[in-house]
């Protein structure tokens, strides 16, 4: 299975994003309302400036208190991003996420962000793929 197939299997809600100049407080509200763990930071929804996760926010609040909520997202976002391509395999993406210790990965094609996948999306896709392989093997063994 490849990333483009994983994106197709997701509910088409688009990528939730905030601008670098938005306050962290606004991003927190969006994360809560949408019940998501990460927002992409972008000026226009397709360029990729960074990513901001719940973990980033909690880490800074633990260090500095709630005053960091009034700062711009750009002050707290992860700017050095790892991305994947639509043609990357699920196994390669799982390895990237595991080694990098992150749970969300922007999908970039031709320099533009086309989606965001989570480790949950990839695991779900791999489990589905393994189930289909198991069923096919059982069918072959049983002569179906």
PyMOL commands that set and color helices and strands:
alter all, ss='L'
color gray80, all
select helices_A, chain A and resi 3-9+24-34+54-64+66-70+73-75+90-100+119-142
alter helices_A, ss='H'
color red, helices_A
select strands_A, chain A and resi 17-18+38-41+50-53+83-84+104-109+112-118
alter strands_A, ss='S'
color yellow, strands_A
deselect
rebuild
show_as cartoon
